Amino acid sequence: MAAIPLLGFWACVAFGGYVELLYLGRVLAGLGAAGVFLLVPLYITEIAEDSIRGSLGSFFILFINMGTLVSFVVGSYLSYHITSYILMILPIVFLLCFIHFPETPQHLIRCNKLEAAECSLKYLRSFTTSPEHVEMLKSEMTTMINQVHPNGKDSSEDSSIKLADFAPFSTKKAILIGMVLVTLNQFSGCFALINYTANIFAESGSDLDPNVAAIIVGVIQIAGSYVSTLVVDRFQRKGLYVVTAFGSAIGLAAMGVHAYLKGSGYDVSAINWIPVASLSFVIFIASCGILPLTFVILSEILPQKLRSFGGSMCTTFLWVVSFIVIKYFPVMVEVLGMHGCMWTFAGCCTFGMFFNALFIPETRGKSIEEITLAMEGKSKN
């Protein structure tokens, strides 16, 4: 359903002759983007096998970045309306393809459609009628049923969300971790830097065309996101997050030092390459870890019953924080200076490094049941 408002957005952009229609399009774009950032990670988490869940989750950000690069390239060299017509094709293709995909087995189990859930799982795992596959299907179905209905209930009343569902400490912990993760995702400074790339390149003395600069950043994002898909299931999530948060902090601190020296009147002409190099490094290293891992970890740690609702809360909070950071970045620069902003972002990355190491359980290769037990401070027997 998220593709429908996105299709409406591009239609408003392509055919809108009034500012009110463009406002409507922006609202539709927000609805569509919110749906994408909430539903896609949840869908991936519920259909993926434990061994590849992280890699598939990282593909989400990879394709987001690929779409961003396509829009940069198309928008740089084609007219306003042609760009809209071309980008309108993407949600149409998505609708035509995704309509043939099955619902997740967990959702069907929640709706007490066990036969449909079994068919969905067969399709997703490519199970055949061989005795080995039949046994694997039976085992995984039993596990999923126990996850969705841990008390042995299968009624719709058991599936409805109640205030008491938020009472367990592990649930509060998961939602709080999710809120902190999405906040750190934005206060890593990456999205603010991406939105003000042209200004940063210009301040460094670069004479690159702003459109070319945006395309370069888009390519760097894709490279980092692709690396993430390769390493996220080979190394511990905690270690990958810590390393990439530390790397981002170093890059941001270097940008801050350059800005401070320049603002203090020092001759920095010999090191004017530092902002561009540091920006490129930060975007790359963050795209390898802290940016995609936010959505991977968030979709894994939320309780099964509250995954959609909790994900909605965290996604809404993400967009609120994103608006604040991007909208008021120029104000922050005015008050703190560019160096102060960079050091603030570096401090947030450092905080995220310690927060992840101390409070977030390792999820790589673990089943959703094992992750839930880890959030409760227990271990699977």
ZAFI-497246 format. One line per field, with one value per residue (C-alpha): residue number from 1; x, y, z. Coordinates in pm, 1 decimal, padded with zeros to 6 digits. Layout:
! ZAFI-497246
num = [NUM, ...]
px = [X, ...]
py = [Y, ...]
pz = [Z, ...]
! end
This chain:
! ZAFI-497246
num = [1, 2, 3, 4, 5, 6, 7, 8, 9, 10, 11, 12, 13, 14, 15, 16, 17, 18, 19, 20, 21, 22, 23, 24, 25, 26, 27, 28, 29, 30, 31, 32, 33, 34, 35, 36, 37, 38, 39, 40, 41, 42, 43, 44, 45, 46, 47, 48, 49, 50, 51, 52, 53, 54, 55, 56, 57, 58, 59, 60, 61, 62, 63, 64, 65, 66, 67, 68, 69, 70, 71, 72, 73, 74, 75, 76, 77, 78, 79, 80, 81, 82, 83, 84, 85, 86, 87, 88, 89, 90, 91, 92, 93, 94, 95, 96, 97, 98, 99, 100, 101, 102, 103, 104, 105, 106, 107, 108, 109, 110, 111, 112, 113, 114, 115, 116, 117, 118, 119, 120, 121, 122, 123, 124, 125, 126, 127, 128, 129, 130, 131, 132, 133, 134, 135, 136, 137, 138, 139, 140, 141, 142, 143, 144, 145, 146, 147, 148, 149, 150, 151, 152, 153, 154, 155, 156, 157, 158, 159, 160, 161, 162, 163, 164, 165, 166, 167, 168, 169, 170, 171, 172, 173, 174, 175, 176, 177, 178, 179, 180, 181, 182, 183, 184, 185, 186, 187, 188, 189, 190, 191, 192, 193, 194, 195, 196, 197, 198, 199, 200, 201, 202, 203, 204, 205, 206, 207, 208, 209, 210, 211, 212, 213, 214, 215, 216, 217, 218, 219, 220, 221, 222, 223, 224, 225, 226, 227, 228, 229, 230, 231, 232, 233, 234, 235, 236, 237, 238, 239, 240, 241, 242, 243, 244, 245, 246, 247, 248, 249, 250, 251, 252, 253, 254, 255, 256, 257, 258, 259, 260, 261, 262, 263, 264, 265, 266, 267, 268, 269, 270, 271, 272, 273, 274, 275, 276, 277, 278, 279, 280, 281, 282, 283, 284, 285, 286, 287, 288, 289, 290, 291, 292, 293, 294, 295, 296, 297, 298, 299, 300, 301, 302, 303, 304, 305, 306, 307, 308, 309, 310, 311, 312, 313, 314, 315, 316, 317, 318, 319, 320, 321, 322, 323, 324, 325, 326, 327, 328, 329, 330, 331, 332, 333, 334, 335, 336, 337, 338, 339, 340, 341, 342, 343, 344, 345, 346, 347, 348, 349, 350, 351, 352, 353, 354, 355, 356, 357, 358, 359, 360, 361, 362, 363, 364, 365, 366, 367, 368, 369, 370, 371, 372, 373, 374, 375, 376, 377, 378, 379, 380, 381]
px = [00000.0, 00294.7, 00355.3, 00012.9, 00079.7, 00426.3, 00263.4, 00023.2, 00318.0, 00491.1, 00159.6, 00115.7, 00469.9, 00431.0, 00086.2, 00047.4, 00011.6, -00077.6, 00122.0, -00163.0, -00123.0, 00248.2, 00166.7, -00066.8, 00208.6, 00449.7, 00198.3, 00156.2, 00534.2, 00558.0, 00291.0, 00459.1, 00806.4, 00678.3, 00518.1, 00834.2, 01066.0, 00829.5, 00693.4, 00990.0, 01225.6, 00941.8, 00854.3, 01219.0, 01258.7, 00954.4, 01036.6, 01414.4, 01602.1, 01813.3, 02141.5, 02068.9, 01832.5, 02097.3, 02210.8, 01855.3, 01782.6, 02088.1, 01964.4, 01680.8, 01919.1, 02125.4, 01825.4, 01714.3, 02056.0, 02038.5, 01705.1, 01854.2, 02140.4, 01900.1, 01701.3, 02024.6, 02140.0, 01802.7, 01725.0, 02063.9, 02040.7, 01669.8, 01386.6, 01155.1, 00860.4, 01062.6, 01222.3, 00877.8, 00751.1, 01053.1, 01042.3, 00666.4, 00745.3, 00919.6, 00616.3, 00413.9, 00674.9, 00683.7, 00305.4, 00300.6, 00578.3, 00496.9, 00129.9, 00240.8, 00440.1, 00280.9, 00191.4, 00439.2, 00371.0, 00370.7, 00097.1, -00114.5, -00066.7, -00179.8, -00493.9, -00536.4, -00480.7, -00248.8, -00293.9, -00213.7, 00084.4, 00213.4, 00178.5, 00359.4, 00646.7, 00672.1, 00703.6, 00956.4, 01179.5, 01128.5, 01023.7, 00929.2, 00734.8, 01050.0, 01042.9, 01331.6, 01155.0, 00824.2, 00997.6, 01170.2, 00836.3, 00666.3, 00946.1, 00954.1, 00574.8, 00570.7, 00837.5, 00648.2, 00318.5, 00488.7, 00639.8, 00311.3, 00099.9, 00342.4, 00059.3, -00098.8, -00384.0, -00491.2, -00778.7, -00798.0, -00830.2, -00481.3, -00350.8, -00500.4, -00265.0, -00342.8, -00180.6, -00059.8, 00154.9, 00381.0, 00425.9, 00716.8, 01058.7, 01192.1, 00924.7, 01001.5, 01371.9, 01321.6, 01116.4, 01364.6, 01656.5, 01465.8, 01409.2, 01776.5, 01889.3, 01677.9, 01791.7, 02156.7, 02086.8, 01999.2, 02244.4, 02529.0, 02502.8, 02503.8, 02169.6, 02247.0, 02581.8, 02417.6, 02161.6, 02434.6, 02699.8, 02726.7, 02790.8, 03061.1, 03231.7, 03218.0, 03363.5, 03654.1, 03741.2, 03619.1, 03486.7, 03279.4, 02932.4, 02673.9, 02495.4, 02820.4, 02896.3, 02554.7, 02612.5, 02954.4, 02800.2, 02527.8, 02790.6, 02975.7, 02652.0, 02587.4, 02943.3, 02908.9, 02564.4, 02690.1, 02978.8, 02721.1, 02530.4, 02855.7, 02969.2, 02654.1, 02603.4, 02975.6, 03061.7, 02879.6, 02625.8, 02762.3, 03119.3, 03019.8, 02813.2, 03091.5, 03360.9, 03153.7, 03036.9, 03399.5, 03506.3, 03225.8, 03328.4, 03689.4, 03582.8, 03345.7, 03607.4, 03855.7, 03602.4, 03551.5, 03924.5, 03956.5, 03658.5, 03797.1, 04141.8, 03988.4, 03757.3, 04047.8, 04236.5, 04493.8, 04606.9, 04444.5, 04492.4, 04729.0, 04467.9, 04151.1, 04108.4, 04020.2, 03647.5, 03580.3, 03784.2, 03631.8, 03277.9, 03329.4, 03476.8, 03193.4, 02922.7, 03096.4, 03167.7, 02823.1, 02657.9, 02855.1, 02716.3, 02531.4, 02276.7, 02155.0, 02201.5, 01951.4, 01668.5, 01806.3, 01839.2, 01512.5, 01309.2, 01480.1, 01453.4, 01089.3, 00849.1, 00656.0, 00316.2, 00422.8, 00656.5, 00426.3, 00309.9, 00655.8, 00805.7, 00548.8, 00641.4, 01013.6, 00967.5, 00751.6, 01013.0, 01283.3, 01112.9, 01056.1, 01425.3, 01524.2, 01315.0, 01469.6, 01828.9, 01799.8, 01578.0, 01789.5, 02135.5, 02199.7, 02091.1, 02330.7, 02610.3, 02524.0, 02524.3, 02796.6, 02998.1, 03066.3, 03331.5, 03086.0, 02828.5, 03081.6, 03208.3, 02849.9, 02778.1, 03108.6, 03006.1, 02672.8, 02853.3, 03081.6, 02780.2, 02618.2, 02931.4, 02917.9, 02537.7, 02541.1, 02825.8, 02659.6, 02284.5, 02198.6, 02213.4, 02393.0, 02138.7, 02351.4, 02248.1, 01993.8, 01630.4, 01364.7, 01288.5, 01652.2, 01662.2, 01342.3, 01493.1, 01812.2, 01606.1, 01449.0, 01793.1, 01742.9, 01907.3, 01755.9, 01799.5]
py = [00000.0, 00235.8, 00250.6, 00407.8, 00739.8, 00749.3, 00710.3, 00989.2, 01206.3, 01177.5, 01237.3, 01560.8, 01667.0, 01578.5, 01723.1, 01974.5, 02331.3, 02472.9, 02500.2, 02335.7, 02022.3, 02016.2, 02042.3, 01744.5, 01558.1, 01625.8, 01485.1, 01173.7, 01137.5, 01149.8, 00882.6, 00660.0, 00703.1, 00631.7, 00312.4, 00205.0, 00268.4, 00085.0, -00203.5, -00311.3, -00388.1, -00568.2, -00772.4, -00868.2, -00967.8, -01193.5, -01369.2, -01406.9, -01703.5, -01623.0, -01672.6, -01406.1, -01171.4, -00902.3, -00906.9, -00883.4, -00603.4, -00412.2, -00441.6, -00209.7, 00084.0, -00018.3, 00016.7, 00337.1, 00480.7, 00347.7, 00523.1, 00842.8, 00824.3, 00761.7, 01070.9, 01275.3, 01165.9, 01194.1, 01525.3, 01670.8, 01604.1, 01588.9, 01837.8, 01867.3, 01693.1, 01419.5, 01338.1, 01304.7, 01077.2, 00847.7, 00821.9, 00759.0, 00428.4, 00286.4, 00257.8, 00116.1, -00156.8, -00223.7, -00264.3, -00503.2, -00717.9, -00712.9, -00798.3, -01155.7, -01189.7, -01376.7, -01233.2, -01320.6, -01649.5, -01469.5, -01229.2, -01514.8, -01705.1, -01395.3, -01402.5, -01776.4, -01867.7, -02160.2, -02324.9, -02000.4, -01947.8, -02292.0, -02216.9, -01886.0, -02054.0, -02322.3, -02050.9, -01843.9, -02142.3, -02326.0, -02635.1, -02942.8, -03254.2, -03442.6, -03590.6, -03366.7, -03049.5, -03162.1, -03203.5, -02864.3, -02701.5, -02860.1, -02754.0, -02392.5, -02362.6, -02487.6, -02233.8, -01948.6, -02044.2, -02048.6, -01705.9, -01550.0, -01724.0, -01787.8, -01871.2, -02122.7, -01888.8, -01835.5, -01594.6, -01249.9, -01116.2, -01250.0, -01064.4, -00728.0, -00480.3, -00385.5, -00140.7, -00436.7, -00547.1, -00247.2, -00335.6, -00585.6, -00428.7, -00599.5, -00426.9, -00084.2, -00154.8, -00252.3, 00059.5, 00284.6, 00127.5, 00181.1, 00549.4, 00598.5, 00418.1, 00631.5, 00946.3, 00847.7, 00761.5, 01125.5, 01285.0, 01100.3, 01405.3, 01205.5, 01325.4, 01686.4, 01656.7, 01499.0, 01780.4, 02045.4, 01869.0, 02154.8, 02406.9, 02189.0, 02132.5, 02506.9, 02597.8, 02361.0, 02553.3, 02283.0, 02406.5, 02092.5, 02148.9, 02091.1, 01829.3, 01640.0, 01662.3, 01513.5, 01228.5, 01155.8, 01135.0, 00905.3, 00669.3, 00666.8, 00580.7, 00289.2, 00160.2, 00170.6, 00010.0, -00269.1, -00340.3, -00358.5, -00636.9, -00835.6, -00799.6, -00767.1, -01145.2, -01225.2, -01008.1, -00931.1, -00651.8, -00488.7, -00491.1, -00354.7, -00076.2, 00016.8, 00025.8, 00232.6, 00471.2, 00520.6, 00578.0, 00830.6, 01013.6, 01037.1, 01173.6, 01428.2, 01537.1, 01593.7, 01812.4, 02004.7, 02061.9, 02194.8, 02428.0, 02550.5, 02625.2, 02803.1, 03007.7, 03101.1, 03257.9, 02986.5, 02919.7, 02588.6, 02607.2, 02309.7, 02090.4, 02205.5, 01846.9, 01740.3, 01839.7, 01658.9, 01352.9, 01341.3, 01388.8, 01106.2, 00883.7, 00954.9, 00885.4, 00562.6, 00426.8, 00522.1, 00353.1, 00038.8, 00018.0, 00268.2, 00375.9, 00034.2, -00140.7, 00097.4, -00061.5, -00416.5, -00407.7, -00218.7, -00479.2, -00761.7, -00644.0, -00532.0, -00790.5, -00995.9, -00866.1, -00500.5, -00503.3, -00306.0, -00059.9, -00015.9, 00020.2, 00290.3, 00480.3, 00465.2, 00552.1, 00853.8, 00965.8, 00915.5, 01159.1, 01413.7, 01404.6, 01411.0, 01724.7, 01896.0, 01811.3, 01906.9, 02211.8, 02361.5, 02259.8, 02613.6, 02754.5, 02516.3, 02633.3, 02994.9, 02931.9, 02668.1, 02725.2, 02450.4, 02307.4, 02294.4, 02110.4, 01854.5, 01792.5, 01758.5, 01496.0, 01324.0, 01317.8, 01157.9, 00888.2, 00822.9, 00796.1, 00555.8, 00342.3, 00294.6, 00264.8, -00017.7, -00198.5, -00181.6, -00207.6, -00380.9, -00762.0, -00934.3, -01049.1, -01197.0, -01551.6, -01568.0, -01659.5, -01406.1, -01625.5, -01609.7, -01231.4, -01192.9, -01400.6, -01192.3, -00874.2, -01034.4, -01119.3, -01492.4, -01755.0, -02036.7, -02376.2]
pz = [00000.0, 00059.3, -00316.7, -00380.8, -00200.1, -00361.4, -00701.8, -00606.3, -00503.2, -00840.5, -01017.8, -00819.5, -00908.3, -01276.0, -01336.4, -01054.3, -01171.6, -00831.1, -00511.6, -00318.1, -00530.7, -00453.5, -00081.8, -00122.9, -00303.9, -00017.7, 00230.9, 00015.2, -00009.2, 00369.7, 00406.8, 00150.1, 00296.8, 00647.8, 00521.0, 00340.6, 00636.8, 00871.6, 00667.0, 00455.9, 00749.8, 00930.9, 00622.5, 00571.7, 00937.5, 00921.8, 00593.6, 00626.5, 00765.7, 01070.9, 00883.7, 00619.0, 00802.8, 00849.5, 00486.5, 00355.0, 00601.2, 00477.7, 00119.2, 00225.0, 00276.1, -00027.8, -00257.6, -00084.0, -00168.8, -00524.4, -00567.8, -00428.9, -00678.1, -00966.7, -00868.0, -00844.9, -01190.5, -01362.8, -01193.5, -01290.1, -01662.3, -01746.7, -01714.0, -01415.2, -01582.1, -01753.9, -01418.3, -01260.5, -01538.7, -01510.8, -01131.4, -01144.6, -01315.9, -01006.7, -00773.1, -01064.2, -01121.7, -00748.2, -00733.1, -01028.3, -00880.2, -00509.3, -00554.4, -00627.5, -00303.7, -00009.9, 00328.8, 00601.2, 00782.4, 01119.5, 01007.7, 00875.7, 01202.3, 01394.0, 01176.2, 01252.0, 00884.7, 00951.5, 00612.7, 00431.7, 00664.2, 00573.4, 00201.4, 00248.9, 00432.4, 00162.9, -00101.1, 00093.6, 00178.8, -00153.4, 00039.0, -00163.5, -00064.0, 00035.4, 00388.4, 00496.0, 00381.2, 00533.5, 00869.2, 00836.8, 00750.1, 01049.1, 01283.9, 01163.0, 01170.9, 01531.0, 01626.5, 01460.9, 01624.5, 01964.8, 01894.4, 01785.5, 02052.5, 02339.8, 02581.2, 02348.4, 02255.7, 01898.6, 01932.3, 01780.1, 02134.8, 02209.1, 01901.8, 01998.5, 02165.3, 02525.8, 02765.8, 02970.8, 02676.4, 02742.8, 03111.4, 03085.5, 03140.1, 02825.7, 02613.9, 02758.3, 02708.0, 02342.1, 02263.0, 02446.6, 02258.1, 01933.2, 02015.0, 02100.5, 01783.7, 01550.1, 01732.8, 01693.5, 01329.8, 01267.1, 01511.4, 01342.8, 01118.5, 00795.5, 00663.4, 00753.0, 00573.3, 00268.2, 00249.4, 00274.4, 00065.5, -00183.8, 00096.4, 00250.9, -00083.6, -00155.7, 00186.2, 00125.5, -00190.4, -00426.9, -00759.7, -00820.5, -00959.7, -00678.9, -00891.0, -00944.9, -00572.4, -00491.9, -00738.0, -00585.7, -00238.3, -00376.3, -00519.1, -00185.4, -00003.4, -00237.1, -00193.7, 00184.9, 00181.1, -00044.9, 00192.4, 00472.7, 00294.8, 00274.2, 00635.1, 00846.8, 00877.8, 00893.2, 01191.6, 01513.4, 01485.5, 01801.8, 01674.1, 01333.4, 01489.9, 01734.6, 01464.3, 01220.1, 01495.1, 01600.3, 01238.4, 01188.2, 01506.0, 01384.4, 01043.6, 01196.7, 01450.3, 01166.4, 00985.4, 01308.4, 01355.2, 00998.7, 01046.6, 01380.0, 01235.6, 00937.9, 01159.3, 01385.6, 01097.6, 01034.5, 00678.9, 00588.5, 00212.8, 00226.5, 00398.2, 00221.7, 00107.2, 00463.4, 00459.1, 00130.1, 00229.1, 00578.1, 00445.8, 00197.3, 00469.3, 00714.9, 00456.0, 00351.3, 00699.5, 00833.3, 00533.5, 00619.3, 00971.0, 01183.9, 00920.4, 00794.2, 01130.6, 01290.1, 01091.5, 01112.6, 01492.3, 01542.8, 01355.1, 01547.9, 01909.7, 01918.7, 02066.3, 01811.6, 01919.0, 01930.3, 01632.5, 01402.2, 01668.5, 01820.4, 01474.4, 01394.7, 01710.7, 01634.9, 01266.5, 01354.3, 01604.1, 01338.5, 01100.6, 01378.6, 01472.7, 01104.1, 01049.5, 01352.0, 01255.5, 00887.4, 00942.7, 01219.5, 01099.3, 00964.1, 01302.2, 01478.1, 01249.7, 01332.4, 01708.1, 01749.7, 01435.9, 01182.9, 01412.6, 01703.4, 01491.0, 01372.0, 01724.3, 01850.1, 01584.9, 01669.5, 02035.8, 01943.8, 01743.5, 02040.7, 02271.1, 02023.9, 02025.7, 02404.2, 02413.1, 02159.8, 02333.6, 02675.9, 02623.6, 02294.7, 02276.8, 01992.4, 01730.7, 01450.2, 01363.4, 01646.5, 01608.7, 01703.9, 02006.6, 02121.7, 02073.4, 02277.0, 02557.8, 02543.7, 02582.7, 02890.8, 03029.0, 02977.6, 02759.1, 02557.0, 02720.0]
! end
